[in-house]
Amino acid sequence: MAVSNDRWTEPTKRVQQKFLSLIETDGKEEYDTRDIERVRNNAGYVCKFVRQQGGDESKAFNMLVDAMKWRKSFGANDLDQNHVNQSILDMGLSYPRGVDRNGNVVVILNIRLHRKDNFPASDLQKFVVCCLETHLRFFPDKQVTMLFDMSETGISNLDLDFIRFFISCFRLYYPCLLAVLLVYELPWILQAAWKIVKSWLGDRAAKKIKFVSKSTITEYIDCEELLERYGGQVNIFMLCH
């Protein structure tokens, strides 16, 4: 992703150079060499941090440094399905399915399949990061539209720690990756909890949360891309053959 000649170009160059100067003076031990090379050679990647922070170079630089340190400590570059609890993969907790009306990849998260404490938090976190890293390897310039399927859920399905980590990844470590977060058929009993979730995102990002139902979801995803479960035309059983 190249940086066009617009308002982001010069701030991106300065943040990029500031980071490269930092590692020259403070050392590279806290960073993955693959991430250093990405910052060095991919201005478009650095630009995402600048855009996420609305052009504030200081905040963008701090976010970049923190994200690079986190990636090294978490081992993000080395995560693939071989490092994820197979039971989480098999249950169909989350998977990509089609695109939205803006061409963003839709990723479905089936909250009803999850129970808090079914899996260690570390396993769930690896699963989330593996999903995000896999997406970026295949679609480095495409954003994600998250579809949180809250239908048929209750208190036992609500794992705020899991949701908070998911959202934190978009907010802190994967800038400009989240296009919109669609919350589908939220039960009234969980509405108060989602007010807490929105507070984690901050005012700008909170605007990306949209509450939808079967009658309104097509405002974001065309019927031809939508599973029958959500009122669309895609038969999930046909996808398996």
Short mmCIF file of the C-alpha atoms (twelve columns), coordinates in Angstrom:
data_MODEL
# 
_entry.id   MODEL 
# 
loop_
_atom_site.group_PDB 
_atom_site.id 
_atom_site.type_symbol 
_atom_site.label_atom_id 
_atom_site.label_alt_id 
_atom_site.label_comp_id 
_atom_site.label_asym_id 
_atom_site.label_seq_id 
_atom_site.Cartn_x 
_atom_site.Cartn_y 
_atom_site.Cartn_z 
_atom_site.pdbx_PDB_model_num 
ATOM 1   C CA . MET A 1   0.000   0.000   0.000  1 
ATOM 2   C CA . ALA A 2   1.661   3.178   -1.196 1 
ATOM 3   C CA . VAL A 3   1.127   6.493   0.515  1 
ATOM 4   C CA . SER A 4   -0.494  8.921   -1.900 1 
ATOM 5   C CA . ASN A 5   0.608   12.537  -2.109 1 
ATOM 6   C CA . ASP A 6   -1.913  13.823  0.398  1 
ATOM 7   C CA . ARG A 7   -2.148  15.042  3.972  1 
ATOM 8   C CA . TRP A 8   -0.660  11.825  5.352  1 
ATOM 9   C CA . THR A 9   2.562   11.687  3.330  1 
ATOM 10  C CA . GLU A 10  4.848   13.964  5.311  1 
ATOM 11  C CA . PRO A 11  3.591   12.933  8.786  1 
ATOM 12  C CA . THR A 12  4.102   9.309   7.771  1 
ATOM 13  C CA . LYS A 13  7.687   9.947   6.685  1 
ATOM 14  C CA . ARG A 14  8.474   11.686  9.973  1 
ATOM 15  C CA . VAL A 15  6.951   8.905   12.108 1 
ATOM 16  C CA . GLN A 16  8.742   6.286   10.031 1 
ATOM 17  C CA . GLN A 17  12.101  8.014   10.397 1 
ATOM 18  C CA . LYS A 18  11.582  8.641   14.101 1 
ATOM 19  C CA . PHE A 19  11.020  4.927   14.690 1 
ATOM 20  C CA . LEU A 20  14.072  3.918   12.635 1 
ATOM 21  C CA . SER A 21  16.175  6.450   14.544 1 
ATOM 22  C CA . LEU A 22  14.867  5.055   17.832 1 
ATOM 23  C CA . ILE A 23  16.031  1.527   17.139 1 
ATOM 24  C CA . GLU A 24  19.438  2.806   16.073 1 
ATOM 25  C CA . THR A 25  19.950  4.516   19.417 1 
ATOM 26  C CA . ASP A 26  18.043  2.186   21.784 1 
ATOM 27  C CA . GLY A 27  18.645  -1.136  20.061 1 
ATOM 28  C CA . LYS A 28  16.467  -3.698  18.294 1 
ATOM 29  C CA . GLU A 29  16.081  -6.297  21.033 1 
ATOM 30  C CA . GLU A 30  12.457  -5.461  21.805 1 
ATOM 31  C CA . TYR A 31  11.363  -5.719  18.181 1 
ATOM 32  C CA . ASP A 32  10.959  -8.466  15.596 1 
ATOM 33  C CA . THR A 33  13.352  -7.862  12.708 1 
ATOM 34  C CA . ARG A 34  10.528  -8.624  10.266 1 
ATOM 35  C CA . ASP A 35  8.486   -5.784  11.738 1 
ATOM 36  C CA . ILE A 36  11.454  -3.429  11.579 1 
ATOM 37  C CA . GLU A 37  11.826  -4.178  7.881  1 
ATOM 38  C CA . ARG A 38  8.114   -3.635  7.350  1 
ATOM 39  C CA . VAL A 39  8.333   -0.197  8.933  1 
ATOM 40  C CA . ARG A 40  11.461  0.568   6.917  1 
ATOM 41  C CA . ASN A 41  10.105  -0.548  3.537  1 
ATOM 42  C CA . ASN A 42  6.336   -0.112  3.771  1 
ATOM 43  C CA . ALA A 43  5.270   3.495   4.250  1 
ATOM 44  C CA . GLY A 44  1.663   2.451   3.731  1 
ATOM 45  C CA . TYR A 45  1.840   0.350   6.875  1 
ATOM 46  C CA . VAL A 46  3.183   3.263   8.920  1 
ATOM 47  C CA . CYS A 47  0.546   5.520   7.406  1 
ATOM 48  C CA . LYS A 48  -2.181  3.406   9.018  1 
ATOM 49  C CA . PHE A 49  -0.889  4.417   12.451 1 
ATOM 50  C CA . VAL A 50  -0.909  8.083   11.438 1 
ATOM 51  C CA . ARG A 51  -4.440  7.839   10.068 1 
ATOM 52  C CA . GLN A 52  -5.669  5.950   13.135 1 
ATOM 53  C CA . GLN A 53  -4.489  8.854   15.274 1 
ATOM 54  C CA . GLY A 54  -6.003  11.504  13.012 1 
ATOM 55  C CA . GLY A 55  -2.607  12.821  11.931 1 
ATOM 56  C CA . ASP A 56  -1.246  13.309  15.453 1 
ATOM 57  C CA . GLU A 57  2.390   12.320  14.909 1 
ATOM 58  C CA . SER A 58  3.260   11.922  18.582 1 
ATOM 59  C CA . LYS A 59  0.342   9.575   19.230 1 
ATOM 60  C CA . ALA A 60  1.026   7.683   16.000 1 
ATOM 61  C CA . PHE A 61  4.688   7.191   16.935 1 
ATOM 62  C CA . ASN A 62  3.844   5.959   20.439 1 
ATOM 63  C CA . MET A 63  1.221   3.613   19.028 1 
ATOM 64  C CA . LEU A 64  3.702   2.261   16.484 1 
ATOM 65  C CA . VAL A 65  6.364   1.634   19.144 1 
ATOM 66  C CA . ASP A 66  3.899   -0.078  21.487 1 
ATOM 67  C CA . ALA A 67  2.469   -2.208  18.679 1 
ATOM 68  C CA . MET A 68  5.911   -3.315  17.508 1 
ATOM 69  C CA . LYS A 69  6.917   -4.308  21.039 1 
ATOM 70  C CA . TRP A 70  3.634   -6.178  21.506 1 
ATOM 71  C CA . ARG A 71  4.085   -8.054  18.225 1 
ATOM 72  C CA . LYS A 72  7.510   -9.280  19.341 1 
ATOM 73  C CA . SER A 73  6.330   -10.356 22.811 1 
ATOM 74  C CA . PHE A 74  3.175   -12.031 21.475 1 
ATOM 75  C CA . GLY A 75  4.941   -13.742 18.578 1 
ATOM 76  C CA . ALA A 76  2.403   -12.390 16.086 1 
ATOM 77  C CA . ASN A 77  4.543   -13.017 13.006 1 
ATOM 78  C CA . ASP A 78  4.860   -16.715 13.745 1 
ATOM 79  C CA . LEU A 79  1.216   -17.466 14.469 1 
ATOM 80  C CA . ASP A 80  -0.672  -19.754 12.142 1 
ATOM 81  C CA . GLN A 81  -3.315  -22.449 12.557 1 
ATOM 82  C CA . ASN A 82  -0.701  -24.900 13.822 1 
ATOM 83  C CA . HIS A 83  -0.288  -22.702 16.900 1 
ATOM 84  C CA . VAL A 84  -4.012  -22.408 17.669 1 
ATOM 85  C CA . ASN A 85  -6.128  -24.717 19.824 1 
ATOM 86  C CA . GLN A 86  -7.738  -27.006 17.250 1 
ATOM 87  C CA . SER A 87  -10.955 -27.225 19.235 1 
ATOM 88  C CA . ILE A 88  -11.521 -23.486 18.766 1 
ATOM 89  C CA . LEU A 89  -11.025 -23.838 15.025 1 
ATOM 90  C CA . ASP A 90  -13.331 -26.848 14.804 1 
ATOM 91  C CA . MET A 91  -16.237 -25.216 16.629 1 
ATOM 92  C CA . GLY A 92  -16.639 -22.517 13.971 1 
ATOM 93  C CA . LEU A 93  -16.358 -19.646 16.407 1 
ATOM 94  C CA . SER A 94  -15.174 -17.239 13.716 1 
ATOM 95  C CA . TYR A 95  -14.609 -17.336 9.978  1 
ATOM 96  C CA . PRO A 96  -14.530 -15.006 6.930  1 
ATOM 97  C CA . ARG A 97  -17.616 -14.974 4.722  1 
ATOM 98  C CA . GLY A 98  -17.882 -12.743 1.653  1 
ATOM 99  C CA . VAL A 99  -17.602 -8.971  1.466  1 
ATOM 100 C CA . ASP A 100 -19.751 -6.024  2.485  1 
ATOM 101 C CA . ARG A 101 -21.131 -3.341  0.173  1 
ATOM 102 C CA . ASN A 102 -17.795 -1.485  0.311  1 
ATOM 103 C CA . GLY A 103 -15.708 -4.522  -0.565 1 
ATOM 104 C CA . ASN A 104 -14.447 -5.114  2.986  1 
ATOM 105 C CA . VAL A 105 -13.978 -8.722  4.053  1 
ATOM 106 C CA . VAL A 106 -16.762 -9.829  6.406  1 
ATOM 107 C CA . VAL A 107 -15.629 -11.891 9.409  1 
ATOM 108 C CA . ILE A 108 -18.351 -13.579 11.451 1 
ATOM 109 C CA . LEU A 109 -17.964 -14.171 15.190 1 
ATOM 110 C CA . ASN A 110 -20.589 -16.575 16.548 1 
ATOM 111 C CA . ILE A 111 -20.904 -15.478 20.160 1 
ATOM 112 C CA . ARG A 112 -23.550 -18.138 20.916 1 
ATOM 113 C CA . LEU A 113 -20.923 -20.862 20.458 1 
ATOM 114 C CA . HIS A 114 -18.678 -19.425 23.148 1 
ATOM 115 C CA . ARG A 115 -18.837 -19.920 26.891 1 
ATOM 116 C CA . LYS A 116 -16.547 -18.027 29.225 1 
ATOM 117 C CA . ASP A 117 -13.844 -20.308 30.665 1 
ATOM 118 C CA . ASN A 118 -14.372 -22.980 27.984 1 
ATOM 119 C CA . PHE A 119 -10.835 -22.232 26.835 1 
ATOM 120 C CA . PRO A 120 -7.844  -20.536 28.457 1 
ATOM 121 C CA . ALA A 121 -7.692  -16.816 27.703 1 
ATOM 122 C CA . SER A 122 -4.281  -17.293 26.096 1 
ATOM 123 C CA . ASP A 123 -5.726  -19.806 23.604 1 
ATOM 124 C CA . LEU A 124 -8.518  -17.421 22.646 1 
ATOM 125 C CA . GLN A 125 -6.071  -14.561 22.232 1 
ATOM 126 C CA . LYS A 126 -3.860  -16.639 19.946 1 
ATOM 127 C CA . PHE A 127 -6.923  -17.524 17.921 1 
ATOM 128 C CA . VAL A 128 -7.876  -13.854 17.482 1 
ATOM 129 C CA . VAL A 129 -4.367  -12.768 16.506 1 
ATOM 130 C CA . CYS A 130 -3.999  -15.732 14.139 1 
ATOM 131 C CA . CYS A 131 -7.231  -14.683 12.386 1 
ATOM 132 C CA . LEU A 132 -6.048  -11.094 12.012 1 
ATOM 133 C CA . GLU A 133 -2.580  -12.069 10.834 1 
ATOM 134 C CA . THR A 134 -4.017  -14.527 8.305  1 
ATOM 135 C CA . HIS A 135 -6.287  -11.845 6.931  1 
ATOM 136 C CA . LEU A 136 -3.385  -9.408  6.521  1 
ATOM 137 C CA . ARG A 137 -1.251  -12.006 4.755  1 
ATOM 138 C CA . PHE A 138 -3.940  -12.613 2.156  1 
ATOM 139 C CA . PHE A 139 -5.562  -9.148  2.042  1 
ATOM 140 C CA . PRO A 140 -2.989  -6.603  3.286  1 
ATOM 141 C CA . ASP A 141 -4.933  -3.612  1.964  1 
ATOM 142 C CA . LYS A 142 -8.479  -4.724  2.762  1 
ATOM 143 C CA . GLN A 143 -10.351 -3.718  5.881  1 
ATOM 144 C CA . VAL A 144 -12.482 -6.055  7.954  1 
ATOM 145 C CA . THR A 145 -16.159 -5.741  8.733  1 
ATOM 146 C CA . MET A 146 -16.760 -7.712  11.925 1 
ATOM 147 C CA . LEU A 147 -20.172 -9.318  12.280 1 
ATOM 148 C CA . PHE A 148 -20.743 -10.133 15.940 1 
ATOM 149 C CA . ASP A 149 -23.641 -12.589 15.793 1 
ATOM 150 C CA . MET A 150 -25.354 -12.104 19.142 1 
ATOM 151 C CA . SER A 151 -28.526 -14.018 18.260 1 
ATOM 152 C CA . GLU A 152 -29.503 -16.817 20.634 1 
ATOM 153 C CA . THR A 153 -27.038 -15.574 23.238 1 
ATOM 154 C CA . GLY A 154 -27.405 -14.986 26.960 1 
ATOM 155 C CA . ILE A 155 -25.328 -14.033 29.966 1 
ATOM 156 C CA . SER A 156 -23.416 -17.327 29.824 1 
ATOM 157 C CA . ASN A 157 -22.106 -16.421 26.344 1 
ATOM 158 C CA . LEU A 158 -20.876 -12.970 27.276 1 
ATOM 159 C CA . ASP A 159 -17.121 -12.989 27.805 1 
ATOM 160 C CA . LEU A 160 -16.138 -9.359  28.194 1 
ATOM 161 C CA . ASP A 161 -12.452 -10.194 28.544 1 
ATOM 162 C CA . PHE A 162 -12.503 -11.964 25.184 1 
ATOM 163 C CA . ILE A 163 -14.430 -9.141  23.482 1 
ATOM 164 C CA . ARG A 164 -12.179 -6.540  25.083 1 
ATOM 165 C CA . PHE A 165 -9.066  -8.253  23.716 1 
ATOM 166 C CA . PHE A 166 -10.652 -8.499  20.273 1 
ATOM 167 C CA . ILE A 167 -11.449 -4.797  20.266 1 
ATOM 168 C CA . SER A 168 -8.082  -3.858  21.761 1 
ATOM 169 C CA . CYS A 169 -6.346  -5.509  18.837 1 
ATOM 170 C CA . PHE A 170 -8.117  -3.190  16.418 1 
ATOM 171 C CA . ARG A 171 -7.615  -0.167  18.634 1 
ATOM 172 C CA . LEU A 172 -3.977  -0.661  19.628 1 
ATOM 173 C CA . TYR A 173 -2.198  -3.099  17.315 1 
ATOM 174 C CA . TYR A 174 -3.973  -3.282  13.947 1 
ATOM 175 C CA . PRO A 175 -4.677  0.314   12.908 1 
ATOM 176 C CA . CYS A 176 -7.259  1.076   10.236 1 
ATOM 177 C CA . LEU A 177 -8.133  -2.608  9.912  1 
ATOM 178 C CA . LEU A 178 -11.662 -2.399  11.293 1 
ATOM 179 C CA . ALA A 179 -14.142 -0.838  8.880  1 
ATOM 180 C CA . VAL A 180 -17.306 -1.416  10.892 1 
ATOM 181 C CA . LEU A 181 -18.482 -3.675  13.694 1 
ATOM 182 C CA . LEU A 182 -21.979 -5.034  13.104 1 
ATOM 183 C CA . VAL A 183 -23.713 -6.293  16.243 1 
ATOM 184 C CA . TYR A 184 -26.446 -8.638  15.042 1 
ATOM 185 C CA . GLU A 185 -29.662 -9.239  17.010 1 
ATOM 186 C CA . LEU A 186 -28.383 -8.075  20.388 1 
ATOM 187 C CA . PRO A 187 -30.676 -9.421  23.153 1 
ATOM 188 C CA . TRP A 188 -32.045 -6.725  25.442 1 
ATOM 189 C CA . ILE A 189 -30.492 -8.435  28.466 1 
ATOM 190 C CA . LEU A 190 -27.006 -7.746  27.038 1 
ATOM 191 C CA . GLN A 191 -27.568 -4.159  25.956 1 
ATOM 192 C CA . ALA A 192 -26.076 -2.666  29.127 1 
ATOM 193 C CA . ALA A 193 -22.910 -4.706  28.652 1 
ATOM 194 C CA . TRP A 194 -22.457 -3.304  25.149 1 
ATOM 195 C CA . LYS A 195 -22.446 0.206   26.532 1 
ATOM 196 C CA . ILE A 196 -19.286 -0.850  28.359 1 
ATOM 197 C CA . VAL A 197 -17.852 -2.277  25.156 1 
ATOM 198 C CA . LYS A 198 -18.446 0.998   23.303 1 
ATOM 199 C CA . SER A 199 -16.589 2.895   26.025 1 
ATOM 200 C CA . TRP A 200 -13.451 0.839   25.322 1 
ATOM 201 C CA . LEU A 201 -13.307 2.066   21.734 1 
ATOM 202 C CA . GLY A 202 -13.272 5.804   22.298 1 
ATOM 203 C CA . ASP A 203 -15.603 8.276   20.617 1 
ATOM 204 C CA . ARG A 204 -14.198 8.034   17.084 1 
ATOM 205 C CA . ALA A 205 -14.030 4.257   16.930 1 
ATOM 206 C CA . ALA A 206 -17.330 3.792   18.784 1 
ATOM 207 C CA . LYS A 207 -19.058 5.281   15.756 1 
ATOM 208 C CA . LYS A 208 -18.058 2.152   13.860 1 
ATOM 209 C CA . ILE A 209 -20.411 0.006   15.956 1 
ATOM 210 C CA . LYS A 210 -23.732 -0.545  14.226 1 
ATOM 211 C CA . PHE A 211 -26.587 -2.523  15.748 1 
ATOM 212 C CA . VAL A 212 -28.411 -4.494  13.070 1 
ATOM 213 C CA . SER A 213 -31.182 -7.047  12.677 1 
ATOM 214 C CA . LYS A 214 -32.275 -9.324  9.854  1 
ATOM 215 C CA . SER A 215 -34.263 -6.430  8.393  1 
ATOM 216 C CA . THR A 216 -31.422 -3.891  8.465  1 
ATOM 217 C CA . ILE A 217 -28.216 -5.855  7.919  1 
ATOM 218 C CA . THR A 218 -28.597 -5.596  4.142  1 
ATOM 219 C CA . GLU A 219 -27.777 -1.899  4.464  1 
ATOM 220 C CA . TYR A 220 -24.197 -3.106  4.952  1 
ATOM 221 C CA . ILE A 221 -24.030 -6.527  3.268  1 
ATOM 222 C CA . ASP A 222 -25.788 -7.438  0.026  1 
ATOM 223 C CA . CYS A 223 -28.147 -10.426 0.069  1 
ATOM 224 C CA . GLU A 224 -25.955 -12.224 -2.463 1 
ATOM 225 C CA . GLU A 225 -23.059 -12.143 0.036  1 
ATOM 226 C CA . LEU A 226 -25.133 -12.877 3.128  1 
ATOM 227 C CA . LEU A 227 -25.835 -16.270 4.698  1 
ATOM 228 C CA . GLU A 228 -29.432 -17.443 4.778  1 
ATOM 229 C CA . ARG A 229 -29.239 -17.296 8.564  1 
ATOM 230 C CA . TYR A 230 -29.122 -13.509 8.279  1 
ATOM 231 C CA . GLY A 231 -31.786 -13.268 5.587  1 
ATOM 232 C CA . GLY A 232 -29.402 -13.604 2.654  1 
ATOM 233 C CA . GLN A 233 -29.152 -15.961 -0.297 1 
ATOM 234 C CA . VAL A 234 -26.016 -17.948 0.591  1 
ATOM 235 C CA . ASN A 235 -26.663 -21.517 1.728  1 
ATOM 236 C CA . ILE A 236 -23.871 -22.518 4.103  1 
ATOM 237 C CA . PHE A 237 -24.275 -26.168 3.162  1 
ATOM 238 C CA . MET A 238 -23.658 -25.318 -0.488 1 
ATOM 239 C CA . LEU A 239 -20.390 -23.663 0.526  1 
ATOM 240 C CA . CYS A 240 -19.162 -26.972 1.912  1 
ATOM 241 C CA . HIS A 241 -19.546 -28.812 -1.417 1 
# 
